Amino acid sequence: MTVERERQIVLDTETTGLEVGQGHRVIEIGCIELVKRRFTRNDFHQYLNPEREIDEGAVDVHGLTPHFLASKPRFAEIAHDLWAYLEGAELLIHNAPFDVGFLDSEFAKAGFERKLSEVCLITDTLALARRQMPGQRVSLDALCKRFSVDNSGRDFHGALLDARLLADVFLTMTGGQSDLGLVSEQGSRGAARFVDQLGPLPQVAVPVVVPSEAEWAAHRARLKAMAKKAPVRWQNEGG
């Protein structure tokens, strides 16, 4: 049984290419923090100068160019802040081996000797979705469609945007909202967690409309007409 940690970080990266073994680097990292399944707004987002060229196919996916990234910090400059932010949390990552492989490589280049898996619990939401929905498409776009998460602004992949979409998908996928039913295979606990994540409901002033005497008279006349056809078990003679 998977035990969730109280503090969870939904994480995504963008890179210069697909193969860390070919020297590709992280150029964007986006993190959304959840504590007890609630958004805290204590998020982490950073563009990075990779100090190398970016594959043309990668630019087509995320739209990040060497010119845009030239003035951004290098990974080593933000490594200690990022490590401190991630340490001890459960990391929720779609296709975790890809992102974790790149981050471990970046941290190693920055002089870190430990791997993320040694200080964080790594949860692969892609594997989680495959277990819950065997045989179905489980890309982030497919999951957004399945769970009615609005991804209409996703013209390009972006680490922070994708992390936020994944957070919404994860909370719904694990909270029992699938198919508009509050009770999933997790039972009433899933429903309770889903309701809890909604937070306090807004206070709305409900107007009270008092009927006039003429309206009450019309109402009583209608009830009498109905009573001639069938017994009326409720009446309100107020007014």
Beta strands, then each sheet from edge to edge (+ up, - down):
strand 1: 7-15
strand 2: 26-35
strand 3: 38-39
strand 4: 44-47
strand 5: 90-93
strand 6: 121-124
sheet 1: 3+ 2- 1+ 5+ 6+
sheet 2: 3+ 2- 4+
end
